[in-house]
Amino acid sequence: MAAMFGGIVGQEPENTRYDAQISVFGSKLQNKLEQAKIFMVGSGALGCEFLKNLALMGISCSQNGKLTVTDDDVIEKSNLSRQFLFRDWNIGQPKSTVAATAAMAINPKLHVEALQNRASPETENVFNDAFWENLDAVVNALDNVTARMYIDSRCVYFQKPLLESGTLGAKCNAQMVIPHLTENYGASRDPPEKQAPMCTVHSFPHNIDHCLTWARSEFEGLLEKTPTEVNGFLSNPSVYVAAARTAGDAQARDQLERVIECLHGDKCETFQDCITWARLKFEDYFSNRVKQLTYTFPEDSMTSSGAPFWSAPKRFPRPLEFSSTDPSQLNFILAASILRAETFGIPIPDWAKTRNKVAAEAVDKVIVPEFQPKQGVKIVTDEKATSISSASVDDAGVIEELITKLEQISKTLPPGFHMNPIQFEKDDDTNFHMDVIAGFANMRARNYSIPEVDKLKAKFIAGRIIPAIATATAMATGLVCLELYKVLAGGHKVEDYRNTFANLAIPLFSIAEPVPPKTIKHKDLSWTVWDRWTVTGNITLRELLEWLKEKGLNAYSISCGTSLLYNSMFPRHKERLDRKVADVAREVAKMEVPSYRRHLDVVVACEDDDDNDVDIPLVSVYFR
């Protein structure tokens, strides 16, 4: 037995000493875990799983430790299937608060604070310098790249470890971002997702995804963006008109045209007006536009190379003929009418919410003018040669005419009139949003002989819902928590950490050491993205240039925010050289340093003695 453990009779066995060492190490690590100060951003599916794991690990369980979790979102019904700390009665409550309360039920000693702030530049008074400097690690549980990039930039700035993870269906990943050891999250980017060309979406769809992309765009344009534009004009007409004149371009003209159409040609005062609007939109989208398209490009059209224009993947469309006896068409008209009425604040009769004889009769009352295709209409295609060029338009002149017309229309509106923009919400089955989008998409699919989809399938595609798999979420959070032990224990080298990518559907497991940060060298100096040079004292611009000169760097430009404080090419800037950096920043960049910050950051462009540009770290001037 002694030989088995490599020991000698009469001596303490090696395994006993090893167990004792492990016990001491475990005790020290547990102490670090309990006193850890962790910032977790997000409390959705990943966040719930993280909170459960952190509670079980004993993270932040002493009075010196603290787990701060923030999320500005509230719980929705669709969250319950994958965010396991929430229950039916929590719907409508803040995610962070409910998740933190559930985590404390798992471990009552957990010292957690729940906030409802979005981590962004606008909340840096909440998550200020003192907050960031006091952290031991940051855990991301986010669902979008923009927020991840912002948190990554703050972790780089304050040199804090970031434990990044994400899931996509059966795929999951975990990335360790460790100061001075690994590259940061923003150092590498995934290639952008391929999107269908706009000409395909607008005129030549060949699958239901194209139809739903178009439907979502039209929904937002008609029911959210245009009413928002109307309110923008009504809230401050002079400012709105001045902005349109200043822009003077086609986009400004289009916006004015939409506002005028909404307040004049398409204005609704009764629910019957809303039905008329919806019925005419149906005719426009699914009959008239198709007739115009097939008139411009007949079925036997040829491309400039002599090939058939309507060859795969293009599908030759057929106009729809409306019938109130068609359940899908009638449902679309009624749903669109209801949402249009909401934007104008018009009461909705009960009969409008059900398909019945009264509803059908109301729709059949609408008089639809006959459509005649026009010559010379420009339709964008992937064949530039087939596009018919239109004469140039004097945008500025047209804008003046539109402004005059809009000012006349505004005088006819009742006092205090405003519209109610509708933001797309996929999870409420009673709000008719998905009824309109599914109707838009399926009617268009009929035009192009594309198989239609039910409302649930349409919700998944238009709502950009990616099914969450609990095992992928559990795996991602488990991998991160294993790495968190290393982060809090401290003293580890880059080869001790692991980045992981897994696809449970294949299955594929790729585990690798993190990539070190790129190192820039200049003479006997070297730095990475993690470095930030600091200068203490309320120095002048000249003193800053001299400080850099001592490092063998010739600074020729200094900027703060988006403003240029100094550039050697501008003679007048030399007058600023003997002024304090902070004073020049206040005057030129309008930079008022908040009370919780003791410094300001400047970006300096430098050259070496051979006139080669040298990218140096951010320079922080501590003047307080």
Secondary structure by P-SEA (a helix, b strand, c coil): cccccccccccccaaaaaaaaaaaaaaaaaaaaaacbbbbccccaaaaaaaaaaaaacccccccbbbbbbbcccccccccccccccccccccccaaaaaaaaaaaaccccbbbbbcccccccccccccaaaaaaccbbbbbcccaaaaaaaaaaaaaabbbbbcccccccccbbbbbbcccccccccccccccccccccccccccccaaaaaaaaaaaaaacccaaaaaaaaaaacaaaaaaaaaaaccaaaaaaaaaaaaaacccccccaaaaaaaaaaaaaacccaaaaaaaaacccccccccccccccccbbbbbbbbbbcccaaaaaaaaaaaaaaaaaaccccccccccccaaaaaaaacccccbbbbbcbbbbbccccccbbbbcccaaaaaaaaaaaaaaaaaaacccbbbbbbbcccccccccaaaaaaaaaaaaaaaaaccccccaaaaaaaaaccccccaaaaaaaaaaaaaaaaaaaacccccccbbbbbbccccbbbbbbcccccbbbbcccccccccbbbbbcccccaaaaaaaaaaacccccbbbcccccccccccccccccccccaaaaaaccccccccccccbbbbbbbbcccccccccccbbbbbcc
